[in-house]
Amino acid sequence: MVEIMMKKNPSLMSIPGSQGMMPLHMSALFGKYEIIKYLYDASHNLTNDGWTTENRCWILHKCVQGDFFDIAVRIVTHHPELAKNGTVLGLLAQKPDAFNGAENISLHTRIENSICGVTEKDDGHPLELLRIIWTDTIIRMPKTEVDEILRGPLGSIRDPDTEIQSSSSILFVAAEMGNTRFVIELLRTYPDLIWKVNDDNHTVFHIAVMHRHQGIYNLLYEIGAMKDMITPLRDINGNNMLHLVGKTSVKMRAQTTEASLLMQRELLWFKEIEKMMPPYLRERKNNDGRTPYELFSEQNKDIVSQGLKWMKDSMVVATLIVTVAFAVAFTVPGGYNQEYGIPIFIHGRSFLVFVIADAISLFSSSTSLLVFLSILTSRHGQQDFMYSLPRKLMIGLATLFISVAAMMVTFSASFFVLYHKG
C-alpha cells in the first residue's frame, strides 16, 4: 500500500500528520521495519524537505530502540553530527542481547521469525554503530566532554526491592545490564574507565559482582596487576567486593526456583571472589561490623529450609511410583493360569518388556527415595550445598526420571499385551 501511494504521489512522505509526525516517524514509532527501510531510501537519507537535526535524531533513537541497527548505521554515517549525542550511546548500553550475537537466538525464535516473515538483522551492526559513535566520534572529543557524556544525568536510581543503587552513568548501566561487549569496547579505547566509580564508590567490576555478570568480572584477569588495586576498594558502607556477594544474594533468588542449586551457585560465586581478594580483606568487617561470610550466611539462612521442602515434594512423587510399581508386579495383564499359577502371557515378548520395565521402575524409584531420605537425614550446613547435596540431588532426580520413563514403558507394554489384537 505504501509503495502504491508513493508511486502516485512521492511528496506524501514529506507531509506531516498528527503532532507534526512524518510517515517515517510513525513507522519507526510502531517498529515497522520494512516500511522504515523503504521510506528511508525514498527520503534520500533524510535530506528531503521537512527534515531537521531534531527529527533525524528522533528517528535514530527509535531505530536503536527497535533494534533496527542497520538503518541506524546508515543514519549516523550520513549525519555524523547525530553521533555526538550521548543519548544513543546510553540506549546501546541497555541492549546486551543485541551485542551477544545471533548464536543466542533460540531455534524456536528462528522458526517463529521465518513463519511471521520477520527479517533477522545482521548482528554485526550494533557493534559497528557503537564504533561509529564511540571510537570515531566521541572518543575524539576533549576529555572533559567525554567524561560528561559518560557520566549522564546526575544522581542515581535506588531499587526499593533490593536496596541496590543503579547509577545513571552509561558505563555502569552497561555493567548492570551485563553488556559485556559494550564495556569491552569502551575499555579498549579508554582504559582509564576501569578506575571510574559511581556514587557508592563501586567500579564497573563491583557492579558486575553484584549483578553476577561473569563476562565483565572475568576482565579482571586480563588487566594484570591493576586488579590488585581494584579488588581492595570499599564502598561508602565499608563493603568490599566479597561483602557485595552476600549483600545481593537475595536478589539472585528470583532467577532460580530450586533452592539447593541456587545455594550452590551462590557459594561458587562467593568462593571465586574470595580467591581474587587479598587474604587480609577476606575477614575485614564493614561499617556494620559484619564480615563477608557473616553477611552471606545471614542473607541465605532460610534457603536450607526451602531446599528441604522441595526435596520432600520430590519424595512424595518417588513414594507414589514405588507403590504403583510394586502393586503392578503382582497384578500382571491377563491374570494367572488357574491350574499352574503362572501368568497367561508369560511367553510373549511384550510381557517380558512389561516385567523388565516394571522392575526398573521399582528399583530406580526406590533408589531415588533412599537418596532423598539420606539428604533429609544428613547435616545441612551451607558448605554442604557446594558439592555434597547437589550431587545427591542430581542422583535422586536422575533415578526419579528413569522410574517415570520405565513406568510409561510398563503401561505401554501392558496395554499392548491386552489389546494388540483389537
Buried (B, 14 or more C-beta within 10 A) or exposed (E): EBEEEBEEEEEBBBEEEEEEBBBBBBBBBEBBBEBBBBBBEBBEBBEBEEBEEEBBBBBBBBBBBBBBBBBBBBBBBBBEEBBBBBBBBBBBBBBBBBBBEEEEBEEEEEEEEEEEEEEEBEBEBBBBBBBBBBBEBBBEEEEEEBBEBBBBEEEBEEEEEBEBBBBBBBBBBBBBBBBBBBBBBBBEEBEEBBEBBBBBEBBBBBBBBBBBBEBBBEBBEEBEEEBEEBBBBBBEEBBBBBBBBBBBBBBBBEEBEBBBBBBBBBBEBBEBBBEBBEEEBBEBBBEEEBBBBBBBBEBBEEBBEBBBEBBEEBBEBBBEBBEBBBEBBEEBBBEBEEEEEEBBBBEBEBBEBBBBBBBBBBBBBBBBBBBBBEBEEEEBEBEBBBEBBBEBBEBBBBBBEBBBBBBEBBBBBBEBBEEEEE
